[in-house]
Amino acid sequence: MAVTARANLLVRKPLVYRDSRSYGHVIGRSAALQDALDEIPDGVDVQVERIRDFPSGTEDWTSLLSDRQHEALEMALRMGYYEQPREATHADIASALECAPNTVTTHLQKAEAKLVQTALDDTRTGTQ
């Protein structure tokens, strides 16, 4: 952990400890990550499983969605579709968006799947 602190890196929790190994996400600039890897002492085995851009905020997550998916999701949220109990149905949302209820169903399912997959990819550790 001292290596990551010196390199100004963020270690995202949770860290997973399994089979005498630890798994986690380390976030930082490429050069800082490389510097940290270079500082790891001999005898400590580090394996980088994946490198990717890290979303910096909600705009990046919503950029995964088509305009229509974003619009359907935003309308569903505004109308109380995600409240418990639900305050709106697909038919209500469809009426507001001037489209068929099946279209709303499709847009919401695709949008939700993309966002959930992204969230799981960001929090999954040691499984890929």
Steps between C-alpha positions, in 0.01 A plus 500: 500500500791736559592464133155614388504793743838622375385473140180693577279206403156416631426144613128436463330287758407231552825309483437129474734254670484144367747211482788704647444770238339840501293644218393856446483806280770764491414830337744760375691639209690254282843635593419484872376142464820403321713671766315307771553170317871580465526555879354164598768296677647179362307197616164676480307380196265753343276416209308767310187338366342793323567863417221731397381857519319585820172692475543835671134560570140443408544659158728214403251239613211665321711531185457122475132556427329601179314831514168316509614264779618798703172680440294196604711446812480866597122507448457177699695647789314832485159326492576275797547172317789409732312593819369231734218446428522606137327826420506451122468215252660443162170618350522828697856558386409408142220755504739772618757403234237449230603145419375144558532337845707219344745762375538635854554145626776445245670835567493455878623140488791588272592810702479316832706210366776735380511692827490190720771330294720808528443521876582132544810526282618790716452314829589143403838391628702191435250338265631596159 
